Amino acid sequence: MPAHDSSAHLITHALPSYLNPDDVGPWGTYLQQVDRVTPYLGSLARWVETLKRPKRILIVDVPIEMDDGSIAHFEGYRVQHNLSRGPGKGGVRFHQDVTLSEVMALSAWMSIKNAAVNVPYGGAKGGIRVDPRKLSKGELERLTRRYTSEIGLLIGPTKDIPAPDVNTNGQIMAWMMDTYSMNTGATATGVVTGKPVDLGGSLGRVEATGRGVFTVGVEAAKLIGLRLEGARIAVQGFGNVGGTAGKLFADAGAKVVAVQDHTGSIYNAQGLDALALQEHVRTQGGVEGFPGAESMEAEAFWAVDCDILIPAALEGQINKDNAQRIKAKMVIEGANGPTTPEADDILHDKGVLVLPDVIANAGGVTVSYFEWVQDFSSFFWSEDEINARLVRIMQEAFAGVWKVAQENKVSLRTATFIVACQRILHAREMRGLYP
């Protein structure tokens, strides 16, 4: 097996000139994950370098006129990691700390995720370095439209299909769709997913990622003999993903005992009212001040007595400093890349089962795929049909990953990478190199 220390990828990988070798960022985490899977790829390993280089990177300047008449410039990205299995698919995030390394890693994880659940997409991702909370609605719309115009040469219903991610939502997707449609001269509902239902969005899309987290959690709990009735859940991030997953677990008889987000950390040993908390987050912007809960220190959250921990916020949250304190039997990654490779090893040694992001949070892209299919055919399915298809795909994908993990005696993350990388590289091999 290759070395796992954080410096390993600096020695073994020819880094592109635009990344800082002293601080590779999230892309470095992804490279280590590829290193771990390489020994299991057999004859396909000759193609593995394909996975270590994004196919295409676009960096754009996004100038807009602010409400006060000044001109502001923002840095935007769209990265297409791999298109061997189909058009690019991946979200767009608006966050002040977005970096190229992060968007590269997120696009690569989308390649893995799409292949893991076997939807016919490659991986892509986009982002703008901006704190959207500091913009008015008008400024946000102008930013979105200008960004869409700038990346317009890359995106399209058969080329690359953006979706919501951190700090973006159905309204932003509606503006993106409208801008692309205006530029091409025809309404193209399939250019983005996660749209409002009235504009060709899919029923069940908003809850899809959280429902997927819940579905794989239920399957894994059965396999390790963890009873959901009365199980204690801790959730980081209580938005679309964490909130939906928390509520579904509560509905199944579990207790959400601790929740943390950017506004604070709250705790109630008897269980929080997940539905009321979702409403509080929607109206107040975060969990802070929720009645029926006590505040706790941010660091104390990681040491909470719980059976299942769901990190559903940003990447790199579980690291070598806090992994040792985690008491959960199972970690279900609702966020992308929330666990560093060092923390992964610590959790593994402690006997904590980690359900990795690349399978656990793939419910969102699965229903995005359903939305895209519905847009192409202009024929829409019921929410029950969508949820049933989602659950079936997630169950089958998870069962396949579990089997590979048992056969190879590897973690579920490595097993997911084995399944996904074999699919991607097999497609690459069959297609060959052009010209």
C-alpha positions as CSV (number, residue, x, y, z in Angstrom):
1,M,0.0,0.0,0.0
2,P,1.3,3.5,-0.7
3,A,2.4,5.8,2.1
4,H,-0.5,7.7,3.8
5,D,1.4,10.6,5.4
6,S,0.3,14.0,4.3
7,S,3.6,14.7,2.5
8,A,3.3,11.6,0.3
9,H,1.4,13.2,-2.5
10,L,3.9,16.0,-2.6
11,I,6.6,13.5,-3.6
12,T,4.6,11.2,-5.9
13,H,2.5,13.8,-7.7
14,A,3.5,16.3,-10.3
15,L,1.4,19.1,-9.1
16,P,0.1,21.7,-11.6
17,S,1.9,25.0,-11.5
18,Y,-1.2,26.9,-10.3
19,L,-1.3,25.0,-7.0
20,N,0.9,25.8,-4.0
21,P,2.9,22.6,-3.1
22,D,3.2,23.8,0.5
23,D,-0.6,24.0,0.9
24,V,-2.3,21.8,-1.7
25,G,-5.7,22.2,0.1
26,P,-8.6,19.8,-0.5
27,W,-7.1,18.6,-3.8
28,G,-4.3,17.0,-1.7
29,T,-6.9,15.0,0.3
30,Y,-8.4,13.7,-3.0
31,L,-5.0,12.7,-4.3
32,Q,-4.3,10.7,-1.2
33,Q,-7.6,8.9,-1.7
34,V,-6.7,8.0,-5.3
35,D,-3.3,6.7,-4.0
36,R,-5.2,4.4,-1.6
37,V,-7.3,2.9,-4.4
38,T,-4.6,2.4,-7.0
39,P,-3.4,-1.0,-5.8
40,Y,-6.9,-2.4,-6.3
41,L,-7.4,-1.2,-9.9
42,G,-5.6,-4.1,-11.6
43,S,-4.8,-3.5,-15.3
44,L,-6.8,-0.2,-15.2
45,A,-4.1,1.3,-13.1
46,R,-2.2,2.4,-16.2
47,W,-5.0,5.0,-16.7
48,V,-4.9,6.2,-13.1
49,E,-3.2,9.5,-13.9
50,T,-6.4,10.5,-15.7
51,L,-8.0,10.8,-12.3
52,K,-5.2,13.1,-11.0
53,R,-5.8,15.9,-13.5
54,P,-9.0,17.8,-14.2
55,K,-10.0,17.7,-17.8
56,R,-10.8,21.4,-18.0
57,I,-10.5,24.4,-15.6
58,L,-12.1,27.8,-16.3
59,I,-11.3,30.8,-14.1
60,V,-13.5,33.8,-14.7
61,D,-13.7,37.4,-13.6
62,V,-17.3,38.3,-12.5
63,P,-17.7,42.1,-12.5
64,I,-21.1,43.5,-11.3
65,E,-22.4,46.9,-10.5
66,M,-23.3,47.2,-6.8
67,D,-26.4,49.0,-5.5
68,D,-24.2,52.0,-4.5
69,G,-23.0,52.4,-8.1
70,S,-19.5,51.0,-7.5
71,I,-18.1,48.1,-9.6
72,A,-17.0,45.0,-7.7
73,H,-15.1,42.0,-9.1
74,F,-15.4,38.4,-7.9
75,E,-13.4,35.4,-8.8
76,G,-15.4,32.5,-10.3
77,Y,-14.5,28.9,-11.3
78,R,-15.9,26.0,-13.2
79,V,-13.9,22.7,-13.2
80,Q,-14.8,19.7,-15.3
81,H,-12.8,16.8,-13.7
82,N,-13.8,13.9,-16.0
83,L,-16.3,13.5,-18.7
84,S,-15.6,9.8,-19.8
85,R,-19.0,8.6,-18.6
86,G,-21.2,11.5,-19.7
87,P,-21.7,15.3,-19.3
88,G,-20.3,17.1,-16.3
89,K,-22.5,17.3,-13.2
90,G,-21.9,19.2,-10.0
91,G,-23.0,22.1,-7.9
92,V,-22.1,25.8,-7.7
93,R,-21.1,27.2,-4.3
94,F,-21.0,30.9,-3.3
95,H,-18.6,31.2,-0.3
96,Q,-15.9,33.7,0.6
97,D,-13.3,30.9,1.2
98,V,-13.8,29.1,-2.1
99,T,-10.5,28.2,-3.7
100,L,-9.5,26.5,-7.0
101,S,-8.1,23.5,-5.0
102,E,-11.4,23.1,-3.3
103,V,-13.4,23.3,-6.5
104,M,-11.0,20.8,-8.2
105,A,-11.5,18.4,-5.3
106,L,-15.3,18.8,-5.3
107,S,-15.4,18.2,-9.1
108,A,-13.3,15.0,-8.6
109,W,-15.5,13.8,-5.8
110,M,-18.5,14.3,-8.1
111,S,-16.8,12.0,-10.7
112,I,-16.5,9.4,-8.0
113,K,-20.0,9.9,-6.6
114,N,-21.7,9.7,-10.0
115,A,-19.9,6.5,-10.9
116,A,-20.5,5.0,-7.5
117,V,-24.3,5.2,-7.9
118,N,-23.9,4.5,-11.6
119,V,-25.6,7.6,-13.1
120,P,-24.3,8.5,-16.6
121,Y,-22.4,11.7,-15.6
122,G,-18.9,12.9,-15.2
123,G,-17.8,15.2,-12.4
124,A,-17.8,19.0,-12.4
125,K,-18.1,21.8,-9.9
126,G,-18.3,25.6,-9.8
127,G,-17.8,28.4,-7.3
128,I,-17.5,32.1,-6.7
129,R,-15.4,33.7,-3.9
130,V,-18.1,35.8,-2.3
131,D,-20.0,36.0,0.9
132,P,-23.6,36.1,-0.4
133,R,-25.0,37.3,2.9
134,K,-23.3,40.7,2.2
135,L,-25.1,41.2,-1.1
136,S,-28.6,42.5,-1.8
137,K,-31.0,40.3,-3.8
138,G,-30.4,42.4,-6.8
139,E,-26.6,42.2,-6.5
140,L,-26.9,38.4,-6.0
141,E,-29.0,38.1,-9.2
142,R,-26.5,40.2,-11.2
143,L,-23.6,38.1,-9.8
144,T,-25.3,34.9,-10.8
145,R,-26.3,36.0,-14.3
146,R,-22.8,37.4,-15.1
147,Y,-21.1,34.2,-13.8
148,T,-23.5,32.1,-15.9
149,S,-22.7,34.1,-19.0
150,E,-18.9,33.8,-18.3
151,I,-19.1,30.0,-17.9
152,G,-21.7,29.7,-20.7
153,L,-19.2,28.2,-23.2
154,L,-18.8,25.2,-20.9
155,I,-22.3,24.4,-19.7
156,G,-25.3,23.0,-21.4
157,P,-27.9,20.2,-21.0
158,T,-25.6,17.7,-22.8
159,K,-22.2,19.2,-21.7
160,D,-22.2,20.2,-18.1
161,I,-25.2,20.7,-15.8
162,P,-24.8,22.8,-12.6
163,A,-26.9,22.4,-9.4
164,P,-27.2,24.1,-6.0
165,D,-24.5,23.7,-3.4
166,V,-23.4,25.7,-0.4
167,N,-25.3,29.1,-0.3
168,T,-27.0,28.5,-3.6
169,N,-30.6,27.4,-4.1
170,G,-33.6,27.0,-6.5
171,Q,-33.8,30.8,-7.1
172,I,-30.1,30.9,-8.2
173,M,-30.7,27.9,-10.5
174,A,-33.7,29.7,-12.0
175,W,-31.5,32.8,-12.8
176,M,-28.8,30.5,-14.2
177,M,-31.4,28.7,-16.4
178,D,-32.9,32.0,-17.6
179,T,-29.5,33.5,-18.4
180,Y,-28.3,30.5,-20.4
181,S,-31.7,30.3,-22.2
182,M,-31.5,34.0,-23.1
183,N,-28.0,33.6,-24.5
184,T,-28.9,30.5,-26.6
185,G,-32.3,31.8,-27.7
186,A,-34.4,28.9,-26.4
187,T,-35.7,27.8,-23.0
188,A,-33.3,25.1,-21.8
189,T,-34.7,23.7,-18.6
190,G,-32.2,20.9,-18.6
191,V,-29.1,23.2,-18.2
192,V,-29.4,23.1,-14.4
193,T,-31.0,20.9,-11.8
194,G,-32.4,21.8,-8.4
195,K,-34.7,24.4,-10.0
196,P,-38.1,25.4,-8.6
197,V,-40.7,22.8,-9.6
198,D,-42.6,25.4,-11.6
199,L,-39.6,25.7,-14.0
200,G,-39.0,22.0,-14.6
201,G,-37.6,21.1,-11.2
202,S,-38.2,17.7,-9.7
203,L,-40.4,16.9,-6.7
204,G,-38.3,15.5,-3.9
205,R,-35.1,17.2,-5.0
206,V,-34.7,19.5,-2.0
207,E,-34.9,16.6,0.4
208,A,-33.0,14.1,-1.8
209,T,-29.5,14.4,-0.3
210,G,-30.8,14.1,3.3
211,R,-33.0,11.2,2.3
212,G,-30.0,9.5,0.7
213,V,-28.0,10.0,4.0
214,F,-30.8,8.4,5.9
215,T,-31.2,5.5,3.5
216,V,-27.6,4.4,3.6
217,G,-27.6,5.0,7.4
218,V,-30.6,2.6,7.8
219,E,-28.8,0.0,5.6
220,A,-25.5,0.2,7.5
221,A,-27.3,0.2,10.9
222,K,-28.9,-3.2,9.9
223,L,-25.5,-4.6,8.9
224,I,-23.8,-3.6,12.2
225,G,-26.8,-4.4,14.5
226,L,-27.4,-0.8,15.5
227,R,-31.0,-0.2,16.6
228,L,-32.4,3.1,15.3
229,E,-35.2,3.2,18.0
230,G,-33.7,5.5,20.7
231,A,-30.4,5.9,18.9
232,R,-28.8,9.3,19.6
233,I,-27.9,11.5,16.6
234,A,-25.6,14.5,16.4
235,V,-25.7,16.7,13.3
236,Q,-23.4,19.4,12.1
237,G,-25.2,21.7,9.7
238,F,-29.0,21.7,9.8
239,G,-29.9,22.9,6.4
240,N,-31.3,20.9,3.4
241,V,-29.0,17.9,4.1
242,G,-28.6,17.7,7.9
243,G,-32.1,19.0,8.7
244,T,-33.8,16.5,6.4
245,A,-31.6,13.6,7.6
246,G,-32.2,14.6,11.2
247,K,-35.9,14.7,10.8
248,L,-36.0,11.3,9.0
249,F,-34.0,9.7,11.7
250,A,-36.3,11.3,14.3
251,D,-39.3,10.0,12.5
252,A,-37.7,6.5,12.6
253,G,-37.5,6.7,16.4
254,A,-34.0,8.1,16.9
255,K,-33.3,11.2,19.0
256,V,-31.4,14.2,17.7
257,V,-29.4,15.2,20.8
258,A,-26.9,17.8,19.5
259,V,-26.7,20.1,16.5
260,Q,-24.0,22.5,15.5
261,D,-23.9,25.2,12.7
262,H,-22.2,28.5,12.0
263,T,-24.3,30.2,14.6
264,G,-23.7,27.9,17.5
265,S,-24.0,24.5,19.1
266,I,-27.1,23.2,21.0
267,Y,-27.8,20.1,23.1
268,N,-30.7,18.3,24.7
269,A,-30.1,14.7,26.0
270,Q,-33.9,14.0,25.7
271,G,-33.8,14.9,22.0
272,L,-34.6,18.1,20.1
273,D,-37.8,18.6,18.1
274,A,-36.3,18.2,14.6
275,L,-39.3,19.7,12.8
276,A,-39.4,22.7,15.0
277,L,-35.6,23.1,14.7
278,Q,-35.9,23.1,10.9
279,E,-38.4,25.9,11.1
280,H,-36.2,27.8,13.5
281,V,-33.2,27.5,11.2
282,R,-35.4,28.6,8.2
283,T,-36.7,31.7,10.0
284,Q,-33.7,32.6,12.2
285,G,-30.8,31.6,9.9
286,G,-29.3,29.1,12.3
287,V,-29.7,26.9,15.4
288,E,-28.6,29.5,18.0
289,G,-31.4,30.5,20.4
290,F,-33.6,27.5,19.7
291,P,-35.9,27.1,22.8
292,G,-35.7,23.7,24.5
293,A,-32.0,23.3,24.1
294,E,-28.9,24.4,26.0
295,S,-25.9,26.0,24.3
296,M,-22.5,24.2,24.3
297,E,-19.0,25.0,23.3
298,A,-18.2,24.3,19.7
299,E,-15.3,21.9,20.5
300,A,-17.6,20.0,23.0
301,F,-19.9,19.0,20.1
302,W,-17.4,16.5,18.8
303,A,-17.3,14.7,22.1
304,V,-21.1,14.3,22.5
305,D,-22.4,10.9,23.6
306,C,-24.1,9.7,20.4
307,D,-24.5,6.6,18.2
308,I,-24.5,8.4,14.8
309,L,-22.7,11.6,13.9
310,I,-23.7,13.3,10.7
311,P,-21.3,16.1,9.5
312,A,-23.4,18.0,6.9
313,A,-21.6,21.3,6.7
314,L,-18.2,22.0,5.0
315,E,-15.1,19.9,4.2
316,G,-12.3,19.2,6.7
317,Q,-14.4,19.4,9.8
318,I,-13.3,16.0,11.3
319,N,-9.6,16.2,11.6
320,K,-6.7,14.7,13.5
321,D,-7.4,17.0,16.5
322,N,-11.0,16.1,17.2
323,A,-11.4,12.6,15.7
324,Q,-10.0,10.9,18.8
325,R,-12.9,12.4,20.9
326,I,-15.7,11.2,18.7
327,K,-17.9,8.6,20.5
328,A,-20.3,7.7,17.7
329,K,-20.4,4.1,16.3
330,M,-21.1,5.5,12.9
331,V,-20.3,8.6,10.9
332,I,-22.5,9.4,7.9
333,E,-20.9,12.1,5.7
334,G,-23.7,14.5,4.5
335,A,-21.1,17.1,3.5
336,N,-18.4,16.7,0.9
337,G,-15.0,15.8,2.2
338,P,-15.8,16.5,5.9
339,T,-13.2,14.0,7.2
340,T,-9.4,14.4,6.5
341,P,-7.4,11.2,5.7
342,E,-5.6,11.4,9.1
343,A,-9.0,11.5,10.8
344,D,-10.2,8.6,8.6
345,D,-7.4,6.4,10.0
346,I,-8.1,7.4,13.6
347,L,-11.8,6.6,13.2
348,H,-10.9,3.3,11.5
349,D,-8.6,2.3,14.4
350,K,-11.3,3.2,16.9
351,G,-13.8,0.9,15.1
352,V,-16.0,3.8,14.0
353,L,-17.9,2.9,10.7
354,V,-17.6,5.9,8.3
355,L,-20.1,6.0,5.5
356,P,-18.2,8.2,3.0
357,D,-19.6,11.3,1.2
358,V,-19.1,9.7,-2.2
359,I,-21.9,7.3,-1.5
360,A,-23.7,8.7,1.5
361,N,-24.7,12.1,0.0
362,A,-25.2,10.9,-3.6
363,G,-29.0,11.1,-3.2
364,G,-28.9,14.7,-4.4
365,V,-27.2,14.0,-7.7
366,T,-29.4,10.9,-8.1
367,V,-32.6,13.0,-8.0
368,S,-30.8,15.7,-10.1
369,Y,-30.4,12.9,-12.7
370,F,-34.1,12.2,-12.4
371,E,-34.8,15.9,-12.9
372,W,-32.6,16.1,-16.0
373,V,-34.4,13.0,-17.5
374,Q,-37.8,14.5,-16.8
375,D,-36.8,17.8,-18.4
376,F,-35.6,16.0,-21.6
377,S,-38.8,14.0,-21.9
378,S,-41.1,16.9,-20.6
379,F,-42.8,14.1,-18.5
380,F,-42.8,14.4,-14.7
381,W,-43.0,11.7,-12.1
382,S,-44.8,11.7,-8.7
383,E,-42.9,12.3,-5.5
384,D,-43.6,8.7,-4.4
385,E,-42.1,7.4,-7.6
386,I,-39.0,9.6,-7.2
387,N,-38.4,8.6,-3.6
388,A,-38.9,4.9,-4.3
389,R,-36.4,5.1,-7.2
390,L,-34.0,7.0,-5.1
391,V,-34.1,4.6,-2.2
392,R,-33.7,1.6,-4.6
393,I,-30.6,3.1,-6.3
394,M,-29.0,4.1,-3.0
395,Q,-29.7,0.6,-1.5
396,E,-28.2,-1.2,-4.5
397,A,-25.2,1.1,-4.7
398,F,-24.5,0.8,-0.9
399,A,-24.9,-3.0,-1.1
400,G,-22.3,-3.2,-3.9
401,V,-19.8,-1.0,-2.0
402,W,-20.3,-3.0,1.2
403,K,-19.5,-6.2,-0.7
404,V,-16.3,-4.8,-2.2
405,A,-15.3,-3.6,1.2
406,Q,-15.7,-7.1,2.7
407,E,-14.0,-8.8,-0.1
408,N,-10.9,-6.5,-0.1
409,K,-10.9,-5.9,3.7
410,V,-10.8,-2.1,3.1
411,S,-12.8,0.9,4.4
412,L,-16.1,1.8,2.8
413,R,-14.4,5.0,1.4
414,T,-11.7,2.9,-0.4
415,A,-14.4,0.4,-1.5
416,T,-16.5,3.2,-3.0
417,F,-13.4,4.5,-4.8
418,I,-12.6,1.0,-6.1
419,V,-16.1,0.7,-7.6
420,A,-16.2,4.2,-9.0
421,C,-12.6,4.4,-10.4
422,Q,-13.0,1.1,-12.1
423,R,-16.2,2.3,-13.9
424,I,-14.5,5.7,-14.9
425,L,-11.3,4.1,-16.1
426,H,-13.0,1.3,-17.9
427,A,-15.0,3.9,-19.8
428,R,-11.8,5.8,-20.5
429,E,-10.1,2.6,-21.7
430,M,-13.0,1.7,-24.0
431,R,-13.2,5.2,-25.5
432,G,-9.4,5.4,-25.9
433,L,-7.5,8.6,-26.6
434,Y,-8.6,11.0,-29.3
435,P,-7.0,11.8,-31.6
